Amino acid sequence: MSNTATVTAPDAPAPEEQAPVGQIKLRHALLRRLTDVVCLPASRINAFERAVTGDLVVEMLRLAPTEERRRVADRLSNLSEPPNVLVRLLMRDEPDVARPLIEQCASLTDVDLMACARDADVEHRRMIASRRGLSEAVTETLLSFGEETVIEAVLRNDTARLSQAAIEGAVAVSRDARGLCAPLLRRAEMRPSGAFVMFWWSGPDERRAILQRFGVSRDVMQDSVDDLFALAAAGGWSDPVTRKALQFIERRQRNRAAIAKSPFKSLEEAVAAAEAGLNRELVSEIGYLSGIKPLTAAKIMGDAGGEPVAILCKATGLTRGDLQRLWRGLRRPEAMADGSTHPDWDRVQIIYEMLAVDRAQTVLRYWNWSLSSALTPTLLRAIREGDDELIDEYSMPERAAMLALAENFGR
């Protein structure tokens, strides 16, 4: 007869606070021994034995105290092939238990990380966001929750890779979470389309960074299509797609055709009239003469920071005196109570001086392109109703207009 006792498991094991002290010590010893087995090198245990042992450890961990679970997670974090069932359980445990695995385990796959991000809490997603070498699939999953702390952790992770869809999503979130603007601008994946729309809700430092980095020249495009302007003109500019693209590229900013219909002889004369005070009709007229739509002009004049006004003046060849007249027409302050220059006016003058005409035109035309040229009836309805499903996901102008104009429609 064998001397080995038969072990009979109870249907419902008692939690540790209800179990006798002797049972608790035995349970801890067994858990540690089985964990030792799981952590044996591949030369001592095969994958199937490790998996079966892992299944037993899972059952024991469900009743183990936090410190024991954390100790097991810490040991598993150093394994090259930890049992997946154990990894799944402990990664979804409370943050202190999950941390060693999430932060240190190099063998976690994208599938492991994405599943944990979807199933666990914001603190788990924040820890995942700080891991080295995150792929585009993982970062896109993390950013999809729209959590500011997680998004910021991803953006500050220099080793993480972000898709353009993830960047666009972060730009959209930054409208209500302004603290994301600065880390977004530090990302190499950031493109002018996102930066120019984010400009509208960025702070002064971020705005200046956007203009310096993304206010690019259009020389290469202009040289490439120079001969096509004559062909388009000969055809009466009948193709709207060609007309919009060439209008973005061309060197001339002002609308000469608008002067013939305007009550003003020039843009300068309209700006001089604006010094006495701006109204809707005058803003629209300045927009027409400047080669932009009234909606774009209204957005520029209504901006609280004032930098877009400097960009408009520089892009259209207006002088610094014209800028001052327009500033006064907007009833914006030039001086402080002590006689010193008002910070807003000082900042606007600096923006005017630092930008080259061609680069200012690029910014102005992108705004006009995205804020007005893309405004279809469907897009207008989407902006009013806040329905992102109506937006063409591949149209950057539509996405930019949706973001920049949403506040104007009461969202």
C-alpha positions in Angstrom: 0.0 0.0 0.0 1.3 3.4 -0.9 2.1 5.9 1.9 1.1 8.9 -0.2 -2.0 10.6 1.1 -4.8 11.3 -1.3 -5.4 15.1 -1.6 -9.0 16.0 -1.8 -9.7 19.7 -2.9 -12.7 21.3 -1.3 -15.3 22.7 -3.6 -14.8 26.3 -2.3 -11.3 27.0 -0.9 -11.4 29.4 2.1 -9.9 32.8 1.7 -6.7 33.4 3.7 -8.4 35.5 6.3 -10.7 32.6 7.1 -8.2 29.8 6.8 -6.1 28.4 9.7 -2.5 29.7 10.0 -1.1 26.3 9.2 -3.0 26.1 5.9 -1.9 29.6 5.0 1.7 28.7 5.4 1.3 25.6 3.4 -0.5 27.4 0.7 2.2 30.0 0.5 4.9 27.4 0.3 3.1 25.5 -2.4 2.6 28.6 -4.5 6.3 29.5 -4.2 7.4 26.0 -5.2 5.0 25.9 -8.2 6.3 29.4 -9.2 9.8 28.1 -9.0 8.8 25.3 -11.4 7.2 27.8 -13.8 10.4 29.8 -13.8 12.7 26.9 -14.5 14.9 27.3 -17.6 13.8 25.5 -20.9 16.5 22.9 -20.3 14.7 21.7 -17.2 11.1 22.0 -18.2 9.2 21.8 -21.5 6.5 24.2 -22.7 3.7 21.8 -21.8 4.8 21.1 -18.3 5.3 24.9 -17.8 1.7 25.5 -19.1 0.2 22.9 -16.8 2.0 24.2 -13.8 0.9 27.7 -14.8 -2.7 26.6 -14.8 -2.3 25.4 -11.1 -0.6 28.7 -10.1 -3.6 30.7 -11.6 -6.0 28.9 -9.4 -3.9 29.5 -6.3 -3.3 33.2 -7.2 -7.0 33.9 -7.2 -7.0 33.5 -3.4 -3.5 34.8 -2.8 -2.8 38.1 -1.1 -1.6 41.1 -3.1 2.0 40.8 -2.0 2.2 37.1 -3.2 0.6 38.0 -6.5 3.1 40.9 -7.0 6.0 38.6 -6.2 4.9 36.1 -8.8 4.4 38.9 -11.4 7.9 40.2 -10.6 9.4 36.7 -11.2 7.5 36.2 -14.4 8.6 39.5 -15.8 12.1 38.1 -16.4 11.0 35.0 -18.3 11.3 34.8 -22.1 8.2 32.6 -22.4 5.9 33.0 -19.3 2.7 31.0 -19.3 0.2 33.1 -21.2 -2.7 32.3 -18.8 -0.6 33.7 -15.9 0.4 36.8 -17.9 -3.2 37.6 -18.8 -4.4 37.2 -15.2 -1.7 39.3 -13.6 -1.6 42.0 -16.2 -5.2 42.8 -15.4 -4.7 42.7 -11.6 -4.4 45.8 -9.5 -1.7 48.3 -10.7 0.9 47.4 -8.1 0.6 43.7 -9.1 0.6 44.3 -12.8 3.4 46.9 -12.9 6.4 44.5 -13.0 4.9 42.6 -16.0 3.7 45.7 -17.9 6.8 47.7 -17.4 9.6 45.1 -17.5 8.5 41.9 -19.3 10.1 42.0 -22.7 8.3 39.0 -24.0 4.8 40.6 -24.0 3.3 40.8 -27.6 1.3 43.5 -29.2 -1.8 41.2 -28.7 -1.0 41.0 -24.9 -0.7 44.8 -24.6 -3.7 45.6 -26.7 -5.9 43.1 -24.8 -4.8 44.5 -21.5 -5.4 48.1 -22.7 -9.0 47.1 -23.6 -9.8 45.1 -20.5 -8.0 46.9 -17.7 -8.1 50.4 -16.2 -6.6 53.8 -17.1 -3.6 53.2 -14.8 -2.8 50.1 -16.7 -3.0 52.0 -20.0 -0.7 54.7 -18.6 1.9 52.1 -17.7 1.6 50.5 -21.1 2.1 53.9 -22.7 5.5 54.2 -21.0 6.9 50.9 -22.4 9.7 51.1 -24.8 9.2 50.4 -28.5 5.4 50.5 -28.7 4.1 49.7 -32.1 1.5 51.7 -34.1 -1.2 49.2 -33.4 -0.7 49.4 -29.6 -0.5 53.2 -29.5 -3.6 53.5 -31.6 -5.4 51.3 -29.1 -4.2 53.3 -26.2 -5.2 56.7 -27.8 -8.6 55.4 -28.8 -9.9 55.8 -25.2 -9.3 59.6 -25.4 -7.7 59.7 -21.9 -5.5 62.8 -21.5 -2.9 61.2 -19.1 -2.5 58.2 -21.3 -2.3 60.2 -24.5 0.4 62.5 -23.0 2.4 59.5 -21.8 2.4 58.0 -25.3 3.3 61.4 -26.9 6.2 61.8 -24.4 7.5 58.2 -25.1 10.2 58.9 -27.8 10.4 55.2 -28.6 6.7 54.7 -29.3 5.6 54.8 -33.0 2.4 56.5 -33.9 0.2 56.2 -37.0 -1.3 59.3 -38.7 -4.7 58.2 -37.5 -3.4 58.2 -33.9 -1.9 61.7 -34.3 -5.1 63.0 -35.8 -7.1 61.5 -32.9 -4.7 63.2 -30.4 -5.1 66.5 -32.2 -8.9 66.2 -31.9 -8.6 65.5 -28.1 -6.2 68.5 -27.7 -9.0 70.9 -28.5 -10.4 70.2 -25.0 -7.1 69.1 -23.4 -4.7 72.0 -24.3 -1.9 70.4 -22.3 -1.4 67.9 -25.2 -0.5 70.6 -27.7 3.2 71.0 -26.7 4.0 67.2 -26.6 2.1 66.8 -29.9 4.4 69.4 -31.6 7.4 67.5 -30.4 6.4 64.4 -32.3 8.2 63.7 -35.6 4.9 62.2 -37.0 3.1 65.6 -36.7 2.2 67.0 -40.1 1.1 70.5 -41.2 -2.5 69.5 -41.6 -2.8 68.7 -37.9 -0.6 71.6 -36.7 -2.5 74.2 -38.6 -5.9 73.2 -37.2 -4.4 72.8 -33.7 -3.1 76.4 -34.1 -6.6 77.7 -33.3 -6.6 76.5 -29.7 -2.9 76.5 -29.0 -1.1 78.8 -26.6 1.3 81.6 -27.8 4.5 79.4 -27.5 2.9 76.5 -29.4 1.6 78.9 -32.1 5.0 80.3 -32.7 6.5 76.8 -32.9 3.8 75.8 -35.4 4.6 78.8 -37.6 8.4 78.2 -37.4 8.2 74.5 -38.1 5.2 74.1 -40.5 5.0 77.5 -42.2 6.7 76.0 -45.3 7.5 77.5 -48.7 5.7 76.4 -51.8 8.6 77.0 -54.2 8.9 73.4 -55.3 5.2 73.1 -56.1 5.2 76.4 -57.9 8.1 75.5 -60.1 6.6 72.1 -60.8 3.2 73.3 -62.1 4.2 76.7 -63.4 3.1 75.9 -67.0 -0.3 74.6 -65.9 -1.6 78.0 -64.8 -1.9 79.2 -68.4 -3.6 75.9 -69.5 -6.1 76.3 -66.6 -6.8 79.9 -67.5 -7.3 79.0 -71.2 -9.9 76.5 -70.1 -11.7 79.1 -68.0 -10.8 77.4 -64.7 -13.7 75.1 -65.4 -12.4 72.2 -63.4 -13.1 72.9 -59.7 -10.5 70.4 -58.4 -7.7 71.9 -60.5 -8.8 75.5 -59.6 -8.7 74.8 -55.9 -5.3 73.1 -56.0 -3.7 75.9 -58.2 -5.2 78.6 -56.0 -3.4 77.0 -53.1 -0.1 76.9 -55.0 -0.1 80.2 -56.9 2.2 83.1 -55.8 -0.4 85.9 -55.9 -2.5 86.2 -52.7 -4.9 89.1 -53.4 -8.1 88.6 -55.4 -7.8 91.1 -58.3 -11.2 90.3 -59.6 -12.8 91.3 -56.2 -11.5 94.8 -56.6 -13.7 95.5 -59.6 -16.8 94.6 -57.5 -15.6 96.2 -54.2 -16.6 99.6 -52.9 -12.9 100.1 -52.0 -10.1 100.7 -54.5 -7.7 98.4 -52.7 -7.2 96.2 -49.7 -5.3 99.0 -48.0 -8.3 101.3 -48.4 -10.6 98.7 -46.8 -8.2 98.2 -43.9 -8.0 102.0 -43.4 -11.8 102.1 -43.2 -11.7 99.2 -40.7 -9.7 101.4 -38.2 -12.9 103.2 -37.3 -14.5 99.8 -36.4 -15.1 96.5 -38.0 -18.5 95.0 -38.9 -19.6 91.8 -40.6 -19.7 93.4 -44.1 -16.3 95.0 -43.8 -14.7 91.7 -42.5 -16.2 89.9 -45.5 -14.9 92.6 -47.9 -11.4 92.4 -46.5 -11.7 88.6 -46.9 -12.7 88.8 -50.5 -9.9 91.3 -51.3 -7.4 89.1 -49.5 -8.3 86.1 -51.6 -10.0 84.2 -48.8 -13.6 83.4 -47.9 -15.7 85.4 -45.5 -15.9 82.5 -43.0 -12.0 82.3 -42.9 -11.8 86.1 -42.5 -14.3 86.0 -39.6 -12.4 83.2 -37.9 -9.2 85.2 -38.2 -10.7 88.4 -36.9 -12.4 86.7 -34.0 -9.3 84.9 -32.8 -8.5 85.8 -29.2 -4.7 85.6 -29.5 -4.4 87.9 -32.6 -1.6 86.1 -34.4 -3.9 85.1 -37.4 -4.3 88.9 -38.1 -0.5 89.2 -38.4 -0.5 86.3 -40.7 -3.2 87.7 -42.9 -1.4 91.1 -43.2 2.0 89.5 -44.0 0.5 87.1 -46.6 -1.3 89.9 -48.4 1.6 92.3 -48.5 0.1 94.8 -46.0 2.5 97.0 -44.0 3.0 97.1 -40.3 1.0 100.3 -40.3 -1.9 98.4 -41.9 -1.6 95.8 -39.2 -1.9 98.5 -36.6 -5.0 99.9 -38.2 -6.6 96.5 -38.3 -5.7 95.9 -34.7 -7.3 99.2 -33.7 -10.4 98.3 -35.7 -10.7 95.1 -33.7 -10.5 97.3 -30.5 -7.5 95.4 -29.3 -5.2 97.1 -26.7 -1.8 98.4 -27.8 -0.5 99.6 -24.4 -0.8 98.8 -20.7 -1.9 101.2 -18.0 1.8 102.1 -17.3 2.4 102.9 -21.0 4.3 99.8 -21.9 3.4 97.7 -24.9 0.6 95.3 -24.4 1.9 91.7 -24.5 -0.7 90.7 -27.2 0.2 93.6 -29.5 3.9 92.9 -28.9 3.5 89.2 -29.7 1.5 90.0 -32.9 4.2 92.3 -34.2 6.8 89.7 -33.6 4.8 87.1 -35.6 4.4 89.7 -38.4 8.2 90.3 -38.6 9.3 86.7 -38.3 7.3 85.2 -41.1 8.2 85.4 -44.7 5.4 86.3 -47.1 5.4 83.0 -48.9 5.3 81.0 -45.6 2.5 83.2 -44.3 0.6 82.5 -47.5 0.9 78.8 -47.0 -0.6 79.0 -43.5 -3.4 81.4 -44.7 -4.3 79.3 -47.7 -4.4 76.1 -45.7 -6.8 77.7 -43.3 -8.9 79.0 -46.2 -8.8 75.6 -47.9 -9.8 73.7 -44.8 -12.2 76.1 -43.3 -14.2 77.0 -46.4 -13.4 75.0 -49.5 -14.3 71.7 -47.7 -17.6 73.0 -46.3 -20.2 70.8 -48.0 -23.8 70.7 -46.8 -23.0 67.3 -45.2 -20.0 68.7 -43.4 -21.9 71.7 -42.1 -24.6 69.4 -40.8 -21.9 67.3 -39.1 -20.4 70.3 -37.4 -23.7 71.5 -36.1 -24.8 68.1 -34.9 -21.3 66.9 -33.8 -21.6 63.8 -35.9 -18.1 62.6 -36.8 -19.6 59.7 -38.8 -20.6 62.1 -41.6 -16.9 63.2 -42.1 -14.8 61.7 -44.9 -12.0 60.1 -42.9 -9.5 60.6 -45.8 -10.2 64.3 -46.3 -7.9 66.4 -44.1 -9.7 69.7 -45.0 -13.0 68.2 -43.8 -11.5 67.0 -40.5 -9.7 70.3 -40.0 -13.0 72.3 -40.6 -14.9 70.0 -38.2 -12.4 70.7 -35.4 -11.7 74.4 -36.0 -15.3 75.4 -36.6 -17.1 73.3 -34.0 -17.0 75.9 -31.3 -18.5 78.5 -33.7 -21.6 76.3 -34.0 -22.0 76.0 -30.3 -20.4 72.6 -29.6 
